[in-house]
Amino acid sequence: MSVHDFHAIHKPLSEPQEVPHSIEAEQALLGAILIKNDTLDRIGPIEPFDFYDPLHAQIFETISSLVHAGRLASPITLKPYFEAAAPIGDLTVSMYLARLVGHTPTLLNAPHYARTIMDLSARRKMIGVAQDMLAMAYDSPVDMTADSVIERAERGLYDIAERSAPGREVTFEAAISQAMSSVSKAYQADGRISGVPTGLADLDYKLGGLQNSDLIILGGRPSMGKSALAMTIAHNVAKSTPAEKDPSPFVHVFSLEMGAAQLALRQISAEAEIASEKLRRGMISEGEFRSLMEHARTMSKLPMLIDETGGIGIGSLAAKARRIKRRHGTTLLVVDYLQLMTSQGRRGGENRVQEITEITTGLKALAKDLDVPILALSQLSRKVEERADKRPQLADLRESGSIEQDADVVMFVYRDEYYLEREKPDESDLAKYADWDTRNRRAEGRAEVIIGKHRHGPVGIVEVTFESQFTRFGNVYRGQSNGH
């Protein structure tokens, strides 16, 4: 029997249009592993479902189980597992296993056979995603939107791409080299910061900038200014001068709550120092209008993209973020805010904690994959309002378990001024009013960024300024060196 005849014996029935596969590569790989079991360690993360032929998948799974149990996998030791199996042409499975060994051309090519099998498996999965998408496009439930169909397809393709990507194993030598490169960068920065600068000096000093691959959570109660703080940071990054040989810093913002025009109006107000209330009412002078137009022209050139898709899913967000990273080289990714996102394929009865877990896990994986900092905003629970000291704590994060666990940095924005405005006593009570007035003057125009978790360094409170009429955060100037 020739090799060609041997291959021809075991071939699936023809189909109207055969999906991509290679029986020959599967046979050669199985034969190589049966000849030398440690070949299994050299062929990458191949799985039984990567094999097109069901019998080959079963053989590979049995071989893997024996080898991982420290036992020999050979045609003889596999024979008991296939005694009841249907014959292949005029060959029993036991005889077929012996033929696999006898007709394997060389062991050296085993990794190439494995790669071929995995590539063909990925192509079959892509066909499955396409067929699934066609079926949903033709006959999807009434409550399934086109965006849901697209998101499901993107997620399916992303899963295939993730598995098909080269492994990310790093030798300790390479890890040391990367670590020293980071230290060298910080050293050359003359002790300033090694990460992406936020433009808020004390915060940068505390964090060392926003570090690549970090998930940074910024929490706050409504009206505390977390969106304004995130946009202040995003704007500062976008307008910062690029380092030598580096491209201009590109900022990608997912705004799930506010529209792009609203965010832009806020930033123009802050830059031109014209109260946003005056802009909305059109109560500005001719000089202010000219100043506004000048700032608008400058700001329109900033390397920033705002995606205002509401209720976006983690799969769709990740797919968009990857496309933008490839096109522009993203420096910072902002998500405003977590609780408005949806998980992939939300299932009925699934509680919100499970959904947020999927979202935060996905964002952390995306930060590592893109190697950029992700600044994600989060609402806080109402428990804050029930305490005398309303400064947020880690436990105040809504659906907090996964958020706190997945985050590298957790920060909170807090403004005492907000609460004091609502606690103003009657002026007739002189003592109480005097005490309130003293505290209010001290808090006026000030805010705190509370670092509640910092995987790489210290926690603590950073003071910043807040100009409510411009919804703008800034640096506290103390009139003397603060040692930074």
Protein Blocks (a to p, Z undefined) as FASTA:
>chain_A
ZZklmmmmmccdddfbacdddfklmmmmmmmmmmmmmlmmmnojadfklpmblklmmmmm
mmmmmmmnopacdfklmmmmmmmpccehjacfklmmmmmmmmmmbfklmmmmmmmmmmmm
mmmmmmmmmmmmmmmmmmgcfklcfklmmmmmmmmmmmmmmmmpccfbdcfklmmmmmmm
mmmmmmmnnopafbdcehiaklmmmnnpaaehiacdddddehilpmmmmmmmmmmmmmpc
cdehiacdddddddfkbcfklmmmmmmmmmnopafklmmnopacfklmmmmmmmmmmmmm
pccdddfbehiafklmmmmmmmmmmmnopabdcdddfklpccehiaehiafklmmmmmmm
mmmmmmmmnopacdddddddfklmmpmblcdcfklpghklmmmmmpmbdcddddfklmmm
mmcccfklmmlmmmmmmmmmmmgopacdddfbdfkbccddddddddfklopacdddehia
ehZZ
